[in-house]
Amino acid sequence: MRKSKFLKTTIAVVLSGCFCATAFANPITLKVQCVSNDNDKYVYEMLQLALSYSKDKYTTLVDPANEKTLARTMSEVESGVTDIMWTATDREKEKAILPIRVPLYKGLFGYRVLLVNKDNLSKFNGVETLDDLRKLTLGQGSSWADTKILEANGFSVIKTMKYPSLIYMVDGGRFDAFPRGVHEPWEEIHTYSQLNLAVEPNIMLVYKMPFYLFVNKTNTNLASDIERGFNLAIADGSFDKHFYANHLVQAAIEHANMRNRKVFELTNPSLPDETPVDRHELWLDVSKL
């Protein structure tokens, strides 16, 4: 009797071990949006960091197509064609797709400097108030969260669907400035060195706008695993280590002069109520840079 019970237990343990081995040998393949620029590369590295805490449960397959609009990528996540994407959040996005509420750039996306044509720098010399700044035109992506924030704060915004068009449009004088996260324009000026671009040196727009990973609304297990991975990475220091090691972040700290700029604080009426604004470890403290 005891021998039979022991044999059954042994078989169960062996079968369980075989099942686990099989599971790890066949990880879940996640289809990830395209990785086409340095911002995407950083986010993809942070995704890999989060997934590393799930051991070998997942592997990733990056979409090779890099010409998709944000709207199309969102649609593909909603339909299940793509498993993971990243973008700045707002209420509409969080209704359609599921956010992992860990700001990948620690809120740095909400600190905005102005990419301009060098010949137009003098336009900004007399800007002292928000009303002065509102007299100038800004360029943004049609479906970007920033666009709604800027329009809600009274700015005239010229929109287009594709990001590269905005670079050429600001160079060509189609609008006065292209607001960029403080970590972004330095690499853009290098990439588009043939254009007459510069960063306006004195002005900074500031608003709360977290940049998240998103998954399909039904994929709660994946969202939970990613969030758990990020929280573990924050706790052991590896999240901040990766953040501060990124060359875009280092460029922002070195070149943006954030502490000495004239700050214009804007409201974000599209900021979801669930935004973890009270988790101070998730956000960058500019005063400590």
N, C-alpha and C positions, 0 to 999 in steps of 0.2 A: 504494500500500500504506500509506504513512505517512498520506496524506490520509484514507483510509478509517478508519484507527485513530483519527485525530484527531477525525473526525466522530462515531464511536461514543462516544468519551470525552465530547465536548461534549454529545451527546444524553443520556448518562447523568447528567451534572452538572445539566443543565436539568431532567430528570425528578426527580432527587433534590431539587432546589430546590422544584419544584412539590409534591412529597410533603410536604416540611417545612412549606411554606406552608399546605397543606391541613390538616396535623396541628394547627398553631397556630390555624387558623381554626375548628377543631372541638374545643375542649377537652373533657376528660372531666368530666362533671357528677357531683359527689359529693353524695349525700344525707346531710344532717347532722341530728343530733337537734335538737329544738326549742330556741329561745333565748328563755327566759321570764323571766329575772331578771338582775341585775347580774353575778352570778358567771358565768352562761352567756355574757353579752356579752363579758366579759374573755377567757374561754376561746376564744370564736369569733374574737376579734381576734388571739389568739396563733396560732390555726390559720391564719388568713389571712397572718400574718407568716411562718410556716413555708412555706406554699404559694407565697409570693411568690418564693422562691428557685428554684422550678421554672418561673419565667416564666409563660407563659400555658397551661401544660399542664392546669390544673384550673380549674373553676368550681364554685361551691357552691349547693346548693338546700336551704334550711332547712325542716325539718318544721314546718308551722303548728300542729300539735296540741300543746298544752302541758299536757295532763292525763295523760300517760303515766307509769306507774311506772318505776322504774329496771329492774325485772325485765323489763318489757315491752320497753323500749328495748334491753336486752341481747339479748333474744330476736330482735329485728328485725335487730340487727347480725349475730347468728349465722346468720340465714336469708338475709341479703343485702338485706333491705328497706331498711335504713339502712347507710350506709357508715362513718360516724364518730360516735362518742359520747365522753363524758368522765365519769369517776367516780374515786373513790379506789380504789386497787387492793387485791387480796388474791389468795391462791393460787387460789381457785376461779374468780375472774374471768379470771385469766391462763391458766387451762386452757381456758376457753370461747372467749375472744376475745383478739386480739393487741394487747399494749400497746406504745405508743411511750414508752420509759422515760426521759422527760425530765419531771421534776416541774414542772407548769405554775405552781404557786405556790411553788416553791423550798422545799417542805416546810412551808409556812405552815399547811396544813390539819392538821398534827400538833400545832399549838399551840392549845389549846382553852380558852376561857373559858366561863362559865356564864350563859346567859340565864335569868332568873328572874322571878317575879312580885314586884314591889317590896315587897309586904306580907310576903314570906317571906325577906327578906334577913337577918333576925336568925338564921335557922336555920344560917347559915354562919359566924357569929361565933366559935363554939367549935371549928371544924375545925382541928386541929393535925396530925393524922396521916392516912394513907390509910385506916385503919380507921374513923376518924371520918367521913370522906367517904363510905365505903361504906354508912353507915347511911341515907343519903339516896337517893332514887329519881331516875333519869335517864330522859329520853325520847330516842328515836332512830328512824330509819327502819328498817323491817323488813329490807330488803336492803342496808343501808349497811355499809361495811367497819368503821366505828366501833363498830357494835353488837357485833360479835364481839370486838373489842378490849376494850371495856368489860366485857362478860360474862366474858371470859377473865381479867380482873383483879379479878373478884369483885363487880362492881356489879350492882344490881338495875335492869334496863332495861325500861321500858314501850315497846312498839313499835307503830307504825302504818305504813300503806303510803304515805301522802301527806304531803309536807313541810308544807303549810299547816296541816294538822291539829295538828302538833306545836306550832306557835306558839299556837294557841288552847288547846291542852291544858295548856301550862305556865302560861298566863294563868289558866286555870280551876282550877289546883291539882291536876291529875290526876297530876302528878309534881313533884319539887322543882326540877329544873333541866334545861335543854336545852343540852348542850355544843355550842358553835359554834366554828368556826375564828375566830381572833382578828380576821380581816378582815370577818367576816360580820354580827355582831349590831347594829352601829351603824346600818347601812342598814335592817335589819329593824325596829328600834325606830322609825325614821322612817316606814317603810312602814305599820307597824301602830300608828300613834300613838294610836289610840283604845283600845288595850289598856294594861294596867298593867304594863309590862315594864321591866326594868333589867338591866344587866350587873353581876354580882357582882364587887366591886372587888379582891379579894385573891388568888384562887385561879386557878391555871393547870394544866391537864393537858397533858403533853407525851409524844408518842410518834411514832415514824417511820411516816408514812402518806402516801406520794406520791399525787398526783392527776394522772392521765394522760389522754391521748387513747387511744382503742381503735378498732381496725378488725377486720374479719372475718379469721379465721385464714389464709384463702387469699390475702388481699390484701397480700402481702408487698412488692410494688412500691410501693404507696401508703405503707405503713409506712416503707419505706426512704427515700422522697422526703420525708416529713414529718420523720423523724429527721434527715436530712441538712440540711433547712431550719433546724431548731432548732439544730443544732450550728454552722451558719454564723452564725446570729443571736447565739448565745452568743459566738462568736469575735469578731464585729465590734461587740459591745456593745448591739445593738438589743434583744435579749431582756431584759436587765436594764433598759434604758431604758423599755420598755413595762411591765415589772413594777412599777418604782418610780413610774411615772406614773399607775398605776391608782388611782382614788379609794378603792377598798376597801382596798388595801394602805396607802395614805397614812393612812386612818382608823385602821387597826390600829397603825401606828407612832405616830400622834399620841395615840390614846386608850387603847390596851390596857395601857400601862405594863408591858410584858413583862419588863423587867429587874428590876422590883421586886416581882413577885408571888411568892407561895408556890408553888413548883413541885412537882407530884406526877408523877414519871416512871413511865410504864406500859410494859409490854412489848407488842409486837405479834406474837403467835404466827402470824399469817397473812401476815406480810411475806415475799414471795417471795425466794428465795435470789439471784435475778438482779438485785435492786434495786441500782442503782449508788451505793451508800453511800460509796464511795471517790472519787467524782468531786466534789470539794469545790465546784467552780464551779456545780454544780446546786442547791446547798442554801443556805438563808439562814443567816447567822451572826448570831444575835440579839445577841450580845455587842458587835457592831460597829454596832448601830443607834443 
